[in-house]
């Protein structure tokens, strides 16, 4: 909102300088983003308004705030009030056919309209406020809108068929060409202003080209109305049409300002000689506004603010805003809420008004008197925190992506048409087209983040995210809400920074696998298995593992992203990703740490190497060794993998180091040899492999 200081001075005396005024307004919650002093003698305040202060979209109401924070005298214009009916009723009839979307519609009529330019002072003020002057009639409507916050619209009366205005929902398939030259197809959720035959304006948004003011316009019908803000916002977003008028209506308008703004426009038309004002007006006012009162307790205000403000001082602060206050007792009073302060609904809103006018800097610092209860962290949060610690310790950086995604993101990761991840929930009112779906995977967001960083010459990308994904409700469920699941996602590409002693080895599958194994150790989850996965189109079929619990319940996947997917994001290096469904791990979580007595007896180490066919996973070999080596086998590690000459085709050599130890005695060679030979014999027989 741009507020020219020279215009503001018409309504309020400003006893302080511009910089001090900006500081006081900001301290009172009306943030001044900056002061435009391009023309030193005509500075302009640029306000950054919060959504609840829609009243300050009118300069008159900004003047009320200036008067409250500076003590300057307020002198608002008082146009002659028009009478209902009169000659105007002979020109037009008004009927509201959608009362749930329009609660008041007022029409005034001007004849003998000329198309002279607006006076220079008005043009300068409009330009300073960011509005382009057009002609006197149109400029007056814009001037009053900026002055009061109440949008107005002028129709060429001669184009209104049947001398009738209907405020109704659009008919299915109805079309209108708006003032921007675009033909728009409407639906019944759109409120329109119509004559006897057709729509002539999008209510609260933009007029139609079929009733536009032109140089030949002689008679003008002026509209001042009160529309449903939610409907205006939805229509504006649906049509992709946002205007100064829709901006104001969607935030809520003062219904009592409808007549005042029309009378103010009539006053300017008369004073500037733009036309002849027809007496009276047609006012269709369905439910007259009644002032709301709020009971305020002095003790409650001081308790919430931590202050000792006397009741009379609170009342004086509120009266500076023009609020009517009635004293009930020394500790209680009521505030009558004016129609322009739609944000004042409860006692706490009045507390906020007292605080900002009293001065936040004057409120003493104090700690709330409350009992401190030790936090008991829930298992799901503990698991998420453990994941975070492991990832950060591994050198990854946490990212937070939007929970929304574009449908095209699912195409980029090559999901099949029948994949459940394509059956996500659609947002009814997305902020824009790129945020139309609730995400069903963390992978698109991680890939997009990594691609953005890679395009900015970041050679090392190691990121992770812990967040919710949203699946369809389970079959047979009566829930109308998404099936929310918490996932851990991680992505690596490029290579870590080189060290003078260690070469920059690129990130790979095994680094992510190591992080997963560390996480499983810290969470006490045992028996998790890694198995080859070949049916996920987002991952490389020969370099991807499916992660499952001991009971066979899959909980994630880990591997290299498919080259076709990386090509969609313009990666030049291989990309490795991890997806874990943390919700599946909760039943297996064992956060209570156990310790074992340190074994005092010496250990014995032996090596063995197996000739293993390529189709037999190393995990199966390790599982067999562990099973047949109990109870003496304490440690097992793969220390060599060989493929090449001197081995049969389709085989590889896997060499393991085994450590044997007993808790109650020193092992003999005979005991170790017996177990070691059992491992060799049983593993060969079970898996069909051979000892080298």
N, C-alpha and C positions, 0 to 999 in steps of 0.2 A: 504494500500500500504506500503510495507516494503522497505526501502531505506538504504542499507549498506553505511556507510560514506566512507569507503575505495573505493567503486565503484564510489560514487559521486565525489570523488576527481580527478577521471580521466578526468572530464569534466569542473571542476571549482575550482579555488583556494578559500579556505575557511579561511579567516583571523581571525576568531573568534572561540571560543570553542564550543563544541557540545551543551551544555546547552544554550548558548547565541544564537546559530544558531536556535535551536528549538524555543526559545522565539520570535526571529525576524520573523521566518516563520509564527508562530501562529498569531502574530500581523498583518501580511500581508494577513491573510485569508487562509493560508495553515496550517491547524491545525495539530500540532504534538501531537498525543494522549499520547504517552510515548516513552521513549528511552530505548531500550534493550541493557544493558551493561553486558550481561552474559559473553562475551569475551571483557574485558576492552579495548584492543587495536583494536577491530573491532566493535564499537557500531552500532546499527541499529535504524533508525528513523521509527516509525510506524505512518503513516499519516492517518488522518480521513478526506477524501476529500469530498467536497460538489459535487453534481451531475454536476454542470456547469464546474467544473475544471477537465474534463476528460483528458486533455492534461498531467496532472501531474501523470497519470498512466504510464508514461514513465520517467525513471530516468534522461534522457537528459533534459526533460522539467522542472523537479524539479531543475536541475542545473541552468536553466535560472532564476528561482525564487531566488535561492541562490545568484546568481550574482547580482540580482537587490537589494536584502535587505542587502547585505554585502559589495558590491563594488568589489568583487573578479573577477578576469579575467576569461572569459569564453573561453574554447578551446574544441569545439566539434569535434569528428572525421569526416574526410572527405573521405569516400571510393571512389575509382575510379568509375565513372559513367559508367554503361553498355549501350551499343548501342542497339537500337531497331532492331529487326531482327537478322542478323548474323546467326551463325550455329544453334542457339537454334530454329530458325524457321523451320529447317529441321527435328527437333524432334517432334514438337507438333503444332497443330493449336488450337486457342481459339476462342469461339464464345459466346457472351452474348445474351441469348434468353429471358431474363427477365430484360430489361434495367431499369425498375422502381425499381428493387430491388438490382441491382448491376451496379455501374457506372464505375468501373475500375477493370480489372483483369490482373495481370502480372505473367508470368511464366518464371523461370530460370531452367536450367538443369545442374546437376553435374554427372559426370561419375567416374568410378573407385573408388567408395565410399568404405572406410574401416570403420570398426566398433570399432575402438579404443575408449577408454574412453576419455572424454574431459580432458584438462589439469587441474591440481589441483586448480589453481587460479580461473578457471571458475566454477568448481564444488562448491568451497567454496562460491563464490558470489551467485550462484543459491540457495544454501541451506540457506544462510543468507536472501535471498529475499523470502523464503518459497516455493521453487520449488525443487523437487527431481531430481537429475541428472540421466540420463538413458544411453545415448551414445553420442559421439561427434556430430553426425548429428542432433539428436533431441535436444541436449542441446544448439546448436547454434541457432536454431529457437526460443527456450524459452529465450535465452540470449538477442537476438535482440528484442523480444517482450517486455521484461522488460526494455530494454534500450530505445526504441523508443516509446513504446505504441502500435506499429503496430503488430497485430498477424500474424504469418506465419504458413504454414502447408506444411509438406513434404509427398509426395506420392512415393510409389515404382513404378517407371516408367514402369517397365515390366508388371505390373498388369493393366495398363491403355489400354483398348482395342481401336484399331483404331487410336492410337496416337492423340487423340482428347480430348479436354476439352470443355464441354458445361455447362454454368451457366444457369439453368432453374428451373422452378417450378416443384415440384414432381408430378408424375402422380397419379391419384386417386388409392388408394390401394397399391402404391409402397412401398416396404420395404427395410430397410437397417440395417445391424448389425454394430453398432458403436464400437469404440475402447474399450468401457467399457464392451463389451460382451453382450449387450442388443439388441434384434431385435426390431425395431421401425416401426410402420405403419404410413405412411406419407399421407398428403393431399396436394392439390394444393396451399395452403397458405404457404407451406414450400419451401424454396429455397435450392436447392441441387447443388453440383458439380458432374457432371456425365462425363463418357467417352462416347464412341459411343453407348453403349448398356445399361448401368445401372448407378445408383447413386453410387458415391464412397466417398461422404462426405456430412455432413450437413453444409451448407455454414455458416462460421463464428462461428460454435459451436464445432463440433467434427468430426474427420475423420472416415472413414469406415474401418472395419476390412479387407475388400477385397482389400485394397491398402496400408495396414500397412507396415511401415519400419520394416524389420526383419534382422537377421544376414546374410541372403542370398542376401539382396538388394545390387545391384551393381550400378544402375542408379537411381537418385532421381530427381523428378520434384518438384520444390519449388513454392508454391503459395503465392502471396502477393496481396491482393484485398481490395476493398472498397465496403461494403455492406450497405443496408438500415438498420439503427439502430432500427427503430420501428419494422420492420419485424423480426429481429433477437431476440429482446426482447419477442415478442409475441410467436415466435416458441420455444424459450428456456423455457418460462413459460408453454406453452401447452404440451411440451414433458417432463417437469420436469427435464431439463438438463441444468445446469448452469456451465459454465467453465470460465477460465481466458480469453479466447478468446471472448466469448459472452459478458462478463462483459465490455470489451473494445468497442466492436462494437456497443452495444446497447446504449452507451453514446455518440457515434459519434467519427469518426476518421478523421485524416488529410489525404485527398486524395493525396496530394503531397508526403506524406511519403511512399506511396506504393513502388515506385521505389527505394527510398533511402534505405529503410529497406532491400529490396532484394539485392541491391548492397552491403550493409553492411554484410549481411549473406554470400554473395559470397566472400567478402574480408576475413572473418574469416575462411571459408572453405579452401581458398588458403593458408592463413598464418599458419593454424594449421595442414595442410597436411591431411585433412579429405577426399579430393577427388580432381578431376580435374574439373575446372569451364569451362563449354562450353560457348563460346563467344556469346554475344548478349542476348536478351530476347524477349519474345513475349508479347506485351503490348496492350491490348484492352482497350482503353481509350475513352469512348463515348463522354464526354463533358468536355474538359480541364477546369481546375479551373481558375477563374479570381479573382484577389485580390479585396476586397471590401474596399471602403474608407468611413470614417466617418468624418463629419464636426464637429469640436469642438469649442465652443465659450467660451473664457476665462471668460467673465462676468457671463455666465450661470453656469460654474463650481463653481465659487466663491459664487454665489447666493445660489446654492443648498447646498454647504458645510458650508457656513457661514465663509468663509476665505477670505484672501487677497493675494492669491498666484499669483505672476507675471507669465505672459505667458511663458517666457523662462524657469522658474523653472518647470512648468508643462511639457514642452517639454523634459527637461532633465530627469525627472522622467520616462516618457514613453519610452524614448530611452534606459533607463537602462533595460527595458524589451525586448529590441530588436525590438520595434515597429518603423516603418519608418514614420517620421513626415515631413510634408511639410508646411511651414509657408505661409499663405495667407496675413495676416496683423497683426498688433500689437494685435488685439483682436480676431483673428480667425486662426485656422490651421486645417489641415486634417491628419488623421491617416490611414495608409494602414494596414488592418488587415491581419496578416499572416494566413496561412492555418491551423496551429495547434491551433489557438485561436478561436474556434467555438463559444465561449461564448460572444465574442465582436460583437454586432449587431447594437447598437444604441449609441447615444451620452451619455446617462446615464451610459452605461457600461464603457465608458472611464472615466467618473466622478468617478466611483467606483475605477478604477485603480489608478487614481491620489490620491484619499483619502487614500487607503491602503498603498501606497508607501510614501506619505507625512507623514503618521502616524496619526492614529485615536486619539492618546493622544495629538496631537498638534492642533487639531481642537477645537476652543474655544466653550464654552457653550453659547448658545443663544436661546431665545424664538422666535418662528416664529411670524412675524408681520401679524396678521390676525384678522378679526372681530369675536368676540365671540357671537354666536347666541344661545339663550336659547333653550334647547332641548324640543321638544314637543313629548312626548311619545305616541306611538300608542296604541289603546285599547288592541290589542292582547298582547303587551308587558306588559301593565299594569296588565292584567289578569294573565299572567304568573308570574309576580312579586308578586301579591297578593297570588297566590297559594304557591309560594316559602316561603313567610313569614308565612303563616298559618302552613305549614308542619314543618318548622324549629321551630316555637314556640311550636308545639306539640311534639317536641323531636325527629323528624325524621332527617336523614342525607341525603343530596342530592348525588346522584350518576349519572355518565354519562357513558352509555354503547354504544357500537358500533351500528351503524345503519344497520349492516349486521348480518345475522344469518345463522346457518346451517339448512337445511331442516328437519333434525331429531328433531330440537327444537319444531317444530309444532306437531310432534308425541308425544313428552314428555308431552305436555299440552293437549293431547287427542282431537285435533280438528278433526271434521268430514271431510271426503273427499270432500264434497261439500261446506264446509265453505269458505266464500270469503277471509278469512285470509290465505288460502292456495293458493290463486291465485296471489301472490305477484310477483314483478319484479325480474328477475334474472340478476345478474351482468355479463357482457360479459367477463370481465377480472378480476376475483376475486384475491385478494392477496393470498388466499389459500382456500381450499374446505370449510372450516368452515365459510366463509364469502361470500357465493354464492347468498344469497337472501337478498333483502331489506326487513327490518322487517315490519310486518303488525300489531304488537302488542308489547307493552313494557313489557308484562308479562314474556316471556322467559328470557329476560335479567335480570329482577329483581330477578327471581327465581334462575338463575345461580349465580348472585352476592351474594344473601343470602346463597345459598348452599355452596359457597366457604368460606364465613365467618363462617358459622356454623361448617364446617369441621375443622376450626382452633380454635375451642373452644370459640366462641363468643356467649354467652347465650342470649344477647339482640340484636335483629336485627330489626331496624326500619328505612327504607330507602324509598326514593321517587325519581322519575325522571320526568322531563318535556322535552319532545322531540317529534320529528316528526315520524310518521309512513307513510307507502307508500302503497296505495291501487291501484287496476287497475283503469284505466280511466273510467268514467261513460259510460254506454251504449249509443251509438250514438255519442259520443264525437269524434272529429277529432284530439284531442290532442295526441301526442306521448309521453307525459310525465306522470309520476305517479300522482295520486290524493293524494296530501300531506295533512295530518291532524296533528294538534298538540294535544298531549295527556298528561294528568297527570296520572302517575302511582305511587302507593304506596304499600308497603308490610310490614307486621308486623309478627314476630314470636318470641317465647320465652317469657321472662318476663322482665320488667324494673328492674333496680338495686334496691335491697331492702333497705328500710329506717328503722331506729330503731323504728319509730312510726307507720309506714305503712308497711304492708306485701307486698311482691312482687307479686301483682296480675298480672296474665298473660295478654298479649295483647289480645284483643277480637274485635268482630265485632262492638261493640258499641263505642269503642274508635275511630275507623276510621269513623263511622257514625257521631260522634260529630265533627270531623275535617271537614267533608263535610258540615255539617250544619253551622259551623262557617264561612266557605268560602262563602256559599250562602248569609249569612247575610252581609258580607263585600262587596260582589259584587252587593248587592241590588236585587238579583234574588229572586222573590217570587213565591210561589205556586208549588215549586218542590215537586215531590211525590216519595215515596219509595214503590215499589210493589215486591211481591215474583217473583223470576226468577228460573225456573227449567230446562231450555233447553240449558244451557251453559255447555258443558262437562268438562270445566276446573274448574268449581266451584261446591261446594256441593249443591245439588238440594234443600235441605231444609233450607239452611243457607245463601242464596244469595238474594240480592235485585237488581231490575232494577230501575235506576234513570231516571225520566222523568220530562220534563218541564210541566207547567200548560196546554199547548196546546197538551200534549200527546206525544211530541217529545222526544224519549229516548236519553240520553247523557252520560250514563255510567252504570257501574255495581260495586257492592260492596258485599263482602262476604268471606266465608271460602273457600280456595282452596280444590278441590276434593282430598280425601285421595289417590286415585290412582296416581294423579299428584305429590303429596308430596312424595310418595314412589319412584317415578322416580328420585327425587333429594335427597333422603336419609334424609328427615326431620323426626325428632322424635316427634316434637310438632306441633300442628295445625298452619296453615299459613293463614293469612288474607290479602286480596289484594283489591285494589281500582283501577279502570280505568275510567277516565273522558275524554270525547272528548271536549277540551276547545273551539274548533272552533264552536261547537253548542251553547255555552253559550254567544258568543259575541253579538248576536242580543238582548239578554235579559240583557246585562250588564248595571247597573245603578251605576256609580261611583260617581255621585254628591250626597253628603250626605245631608239629610234633618233632621231637628230637630223639635220637638214638644214642645209646652209650657208645663212646669211642672204643673201637675194637683194639685190644692191646697186642693181639697175636699177629705175626708176620703174614704177608700175603704171597701168593705165587702167581706169576704171569706166564701165559702161554699164547702163542700165535697160531692161527690157522687160516688157510686160504681155500676158498671154494671156486670151482669152475661153474658158473651160473648161466643158464640160458637167458637171453635178453628179455623174454616174456615173463620171467620170474622177478618180482620186485625185490629190492634189497630189504624192504621192510619185512617181507615174509621170512627172509633168511634170519634177520635179527630176532624176530618173534620166536622162531623155532629154537635158536640158540638159547635164548632166555628160558624158554619152557623146559628144555632138556638139561639145562645147567643148574637147576635148583637142587639143593638149597645153598650150594657153595659159590655160585657165580655172583659176584658183586658188581662188576663193571664190564662194559662191552663198548668197544669203539671201532669204527671202520677207519683204517689208516691208509688203505691203498685200493685204487681201482685201476685195472689195466685192461685195455682192449687193443688188439693189434696182432703182429706176427707171432707165430708159435702157438696161437690159440685157434680152436675150431671156429668157423664162421658162425655168427649168431650167438656167441657166448662172450662172457667177460669174467675177469678174475676179481673177486672181492676178498680182501685180506682183513682180518679182525684181530684185535688185541683183547685178550680175555684176562680178567683178574679174579682169582679165587681166594676166598678167605673165610675162616670160621670164627665165630664169636667166643667160643669156649676152649679152643685148643689150637696148637700148631699143626697144620696139615702135613701129612706125609706125602711123598711122591706117589705112593700107591693110590691114595685117595684121590689125588688130583688126576692121575692118569685114568682112573676108572670113570670119573665124571667127564673128562675131556673126550675119551673115546666114545662114551655114550652120546655126547653131543654130535660127534662126527657121524656115527652110525645112524642115529635117529633122524638127523637133518637130511642126510643123503636119501634115506628111504622115504621120508615124508615129502620132500620137494623134488626128488629126482635130480639132484645135483651131485657133483663129484668133488672130492678133496683133491687139491693139486699136489 
